[in-house]
Amino acid sequence: MKKRWIIIIFVLLLTGCWDRNELTEIGMVAAIAVDKDSKTGEFEVTSQFLRPAAESTLTPSPERPYLLVSTTGNTIFEAQRKSNQSTDRHGFFAHNKVVIISEEVAREGLMPVLDSMIRGKEVRGHVWLCIARGVKAKEVLDIKSDNISRIPAIYLESLNSNAEQGTATLNLLTYFKDTLGQGINPVAGVLTIEKTETEPFERVRLSGGAVFHEDRLKGFLNEKEIRGYHWITSTEVAQTGALSFPSELEKGKFVTVEVREVQSTIKPEVKSETDISFTIEVYQEGRIAAEQAIGQFEERKQHVNYLHQVEEENKKLIEEEIDLVVKKAQKEFEADIFGFGRALHKDYPHVWNKVKDNWDEMFTTVPYTVKSEVEIPSSLLIQGPFQPES
């Protein structure tokens, strides 16, 4: 009797998965691009299928390691399923790296586009979301630029993962949280195609940010403006970057500060429901990573004073860029991308409940002040800049 129960238990443990997908039957999709068909008005979905054999380390193939399949449909889900009619593998989207949306589609609203991806759980929430500016989204997936990776999806994933202060990055889950939440609007990454002087004469670039309000693309931020956005929000991207200033040691030369840490806080002050203001506090720590000027500090005090001068220039830059992006968000986009409303909701929930219905209008005129602090504890040069022997 005991042996019989042992056999039954082992049979149950050794059963397979009823809904498993064999690797030989599925087509791995590494990236998705969404455009609008100009003739029918339907969504045009381009899927980048991987060709594993082309990337084999044993018998690599000279053929392109991916296949682009474009299909159309009234919904994204319908268009995705149509890809099964023209490829010999069933589309598998769980390993997708990036979703690229054309500017045209983004201005009409992203919820109809992203709904089926999240609802069906075919595309995971950590996937990067980018807006193609000035080009069709599918063109970004077919640029034959000189990348280290031969697969565009891997290249685009790395651009987002390694992004620094001049760029915005956003995944699907954060987009949904910001769009459906209160007191903040999302900012997504922007992909463009730029010309180069060497073959193949073009490359994809991640730069700036795409501002959304109520699910619709409102406009774009350039690199200086998106850096101001990062000073305020202290996102992960804000924690790394390089800032160059004119050197006080020698005219025409520059000093570069490497950003090591950024912390920021938005503090609301409420005097009445119609008298609300905010203070943006920013702390940055950095180090001098490069100094073009040559010379030598004769005293330690000179070195300390020089670091203070660089800190002051750094503070001035932070405050200018914050002022630049806040004014643009208020006057041009009318979109609270910083979370002023979220901070108000957190600290004064009773006030927020009274003003939230009119917050979009209030945000455009709400006053703010900026307080910044910069610390550069070391230049990594004990005596100062290098000076060659005469």
Solvent accessible surface area in square Angstrom, and as a share of the most:
residue,aa,sasa,rsa
1,M,158,0.70
2,K,158,0.67
3,K,161,0.68
4,R,153,0.56
5,W,138,0.48
6,I,77,0.39
7,I,109,0.55
8,I,73,0.37
9,I,92,0.46
10,F,114,0.48
11,V,89,0.51
12,L,120,0.59
13,L,131,0.65
14,L,141,0.70
15,T,89,0.52
16,G,65,0.63
17,C,90,0.54
18,W,231,0.81
19,D,84,0.44
20,R,160,0.58
21,N,86,0.44
22,E,70,0.31
23,L,131,0.65
24,T,107,0.62
25,E,104,0.47
26,I,11,0.06
27,G,5,0.05
28,M,45,0.20
29,V,1,0.00
30,A,1,0.01
31,A,0,0.00
32,I,0,0.00
33,A,0,0.00
34,V,0,0.00
35,D,1,0.01
36,K,34,0.14
37,D,32,0.17
38,S,111,0.71
39,K,191,0.81
40,T,88,0.51
41,G,45,0.43
42,E,41,0.18
43,F,26,0.11
44,E,22,0.10
45,V,1,0.01
46,T,1,0.01
47,S,2,0.01
48,Q,0,0.00
49,F,9,0.04
50,L,51,0.25
51,R,80,0.29
52,P,96,0.61
53,A,69,0.54
54,A,0,0.00
55,E,75,0.34
56,S,35,0.22
57,T,133,0.77
58,L,162,0.80
59,T,108,0.63
60,P,92,0.58
61,S,31,0.20
62,P,134,0.84
63,E,81,0.36
64,R,87,0.32
65,P,5,0.03
66,Y,6,0.02
67,L,60,0.30
68,L,41,0.20
69,V,15,0.09
70,S,57,0.37
71,T,18,0.11
72,T,39,0.23
73,G,0,0.00
74,N,105,0.54
75,T,73,0.43
76,I,1,0.00
77,F,81,0.34
78,E,63,0.28
79,A,0,0.00
80,Q,9,0.04
81,R,115,0.42
82,K,65,0.27
83,S,2,0.01
84,N,51,0.26
85,Q,153,0.68
86,S,78,0.50
87,T,22,0.13
88,D,136,0.70
89,R,94,0.34
90,H,89,0.40
91,G,9,0.08
92,F,51,0.21
93,F,11,0.05
94,A,18,0.14
95,H,86,0.39
96,N,4,0.02
97,K,58,0.25
98,V,0,0.00
99,V,0,0.00
100,I,0,0.00
101,I,0,0.00
102,S,7,0.04
103,E,42,0.19
104,E,98,0.44
105,V,1,0.01
106,A,0,0.00
107,R,102,0.37
108,E,85,0.38
109,G,6,0.06
110,L,0,0.00
111,M,44,0.20
112,P,85,0.53
113,V,0,0.00
114,L,0,0.00
115,D,54,0.28
116,S,23,0.15
117,M,1,0.01
118,I,56,0.29
119,R,180,0.66
120,G,44,0.42
121,K,167,0.71
122,E,52,0.23
123,V,3,0.02
124,R,114,0.42
125,G,21,0.21
126,H,117,0.52
127,V,1,0.01
128,W,56,0.20
129,L,0,0.00
130,C,0,0.00
131,I,0,0.00
132,A,0,0.00
133,R,109,0.40
134,G,70,0.68
135,V,41,0.24
136,K,81,0.34
137,A,0,0.00
138,K,62,0.26
139,E,76,0.34
140,V,2,0.01
141,L,0,0.00
142,D,47,0.25
143,I,17,0.09
144,K,131,0.56
145,S,18,0.11
146,D,126,0.66
147,N,39,0.20
148,I,187,0.95
149,S,33,0.21
150,R,108,0.40
151,I,17,0.09
152,P,9,0.06
153,A,0,0.00
154,I,55,0.28
155,Y,42,0.16
156,L,0,0.00
157,E,51,0.23
158,S,46,0.30
159,L,47,0.23
160,N,4,0.02
161,S,71,0.46
162,N,111,0.57
163,A,12,0.10
164,E,84,0.37
165,Q,5,0.02
166,G,19,0.18
167,T,17,0.10
168,A,2,0.01
169,T,29,0.17
170,L,14,0.07
171,N,38,0.20
172,L,0,0.00
173,L,93,0.46
174,T,51,0.30
175,Y,0,0.00
176,F,29,0.12
177,K,127,0.54
178,D,17,0.09
179,T,32,0.18
180,L,130,0.65
181,G,37,0.35
182,Q,83,0.37
183,G,11,0.11
184,I,27,0.14
185,N,19,0.10
186,P,2,0.01
187,V,4,0.02
188,A,0,0.00
189,G,0,0.00
190,V,4,0.02
191,L,0,0.00
192,T,40,0.23
193,I,36,0.18
194,E,48,0.21
195,K,162,0.69
196,T,37,0.22
197,E,170,0.76
198,T,99,0.58
199,E,129,0.58
200,P,45,0.28
201,F,110,0.46
202,E,49,0.22
203,R,118,0.43
204,V,6,0.03
205,R,97,0.35
206,L,15,0.07
207,S,18,0.12
208,G,3,0.03
209,G,0,0.00
210,A,0,0.00
211,V,0,0.00
212,F,0,0.00
213,H,29,0.13
214,E,121,0.54
215,D,20,0.10
216,R,128,0.47
217,L,7,0.03
218,K,81,0.35
219,G,7,0.07
220,F,19,0.08
221,L,3,0.01
222,N,81,0.41
223,E,70,0.31
224,K,108,0.46
225,E,13,0.06
226,I,0,0.00
227,R,48,0.18
228,G,0,0.00
229,Y,23,0.09
230,H,3,0.01
231,W,0,0.00
232,I,3,0.01
233,T,34,0.20
234,S,32,0.21
235,T,45,0.26
236,E,154,0.69
237,V,16,0.09
238,A,0,0.00
239,Q,56,0.25
240,T,53,0.31
241,G,7,0.06
242,A,66,0.51
243,L,2,0.01
244,S,69,0.45
245,F,10,0.04
246,P,88,0.56
247,S,10,0.06
248,E,104,0.47
249,L,69,0.34
250,E,60,0.27
251,K,203,0.86
252,G,66,0.64
253,K,72,0.31
254,F,96,0.40
255,V,2,0.01
256,T,29,0.17
257,V,0,0.00
258,E,53,0.24
259,V,3,0.02
260,R,125,0.46
261,E,56,0.25
262,V,4,0.02
263,Q,99,0.44
264,S,26,0.17
265,T,65,0.38
266,I,28,0.14
267,K,96,0.41
268,P,13,0.08
269,E,91,0.41
270,V,34,0.19
271,K,149,0.63
272,S,51,0.33
273,E,77,0.34
274,T,128,0.74
275,D,66,0.34
276,I,7,0.03
277,S,31,0.20
278,F,3,0.01
279,T,29,0.17
280,I,0,0.00
281,E,56,0.25
282,V,5,0.03
283,Y,48,0.18
284,Q,0,0.00
285,E,53,0.24
286,G,1,0.01
287,R,59,0.22
288,I,7,0.03
289,A,48,0.37
290,A,51,0.40
291,E,37,0.16
292,Q,104,0.46
293,A,2,0.01
294,I,101,0.51
295,G,18,0.17
296,Q,95,0.42
297,F,21,0.09
298,E,157,0.70
299,E,107,0.48
300,R,155,0.57
301,K,141,0.60
302,Q,80,0.35
303,H,9,0.04
304,V,56,0.32
305,N,66,0.34
306,Y,12,0.04
307,L,14,0.07
308,H,98,0.44
309,Q,83,0.37
310,V,5,0.03
311,E,24,0.11
312,E,102,0.46
313,E,59,0.26
314,N,0,0.00
315,K,55,0.23
316,K,119,0.50
317,L,32,0.16
318,I,0,0.00
319,E,63,0.28
320,E,96,0.43
321,E,1,0.01
322,I,0,0.00
323,D,51,0.26
324,L,78,0.39
325,V,0,0.00
326,V,0,0.00
327,K,102,0.43
328,K,46,0.19
329,A,0,0.00
330,Q,9,0.04
331,K,135,0.57
332,E,108,0.49
333,F,3,0.01
334,E,92,0.41
335,A,0,0.00
336,D,3,0.02
337,I,0,0.00
338,F,7,0.03
339,G,5,0.05
340,F,0,0.00
341,G,0,0.00
342,R,107,0.39
343,A,15,0.12
344,L,0,0.00
345,H,69,0.31
346,K,168,0.71
347,D,75,0.39
348,Y,69,0.26
349,P,64,0.40
350,H,114,0.51
351,V,9,0.05
352,W,6,0.02
353,N,86,0.44
354,K,129,0.55
355,V,8,0.05
356,K,76,0.32
357,D,129,0.67
358,N,88,0.45
359,W,8,0.03
360,D,62,0.32
361,E,132,0.59
362,M,48,0.21
363,F,1,0.00
364,T,22,0.13
365,T,104,0.61
366,V,10,0.06
367,P,76,0.48
368,Y,40,0.15
369,T,81,0.47
370,V,34,0.19
371,K,126,0.53
372,S,14,0.09
373,E,89,0.40
374,V,8,0.05
375,E,76,0.34
376,I,4,0.02
377,P,94,0.59
378,S,48,0.31
379,S,9,0.06
380,L,115,0.57
381,L,44,0.22
382,I,142,0.72
383,Q,106,0.47
384,G,6,0.06
385,P,6,0.04
386,F,157,0.65
387,Q,105,0.47
388,P,96,0.60
389,E,168,0.75
390,S,161,1.04
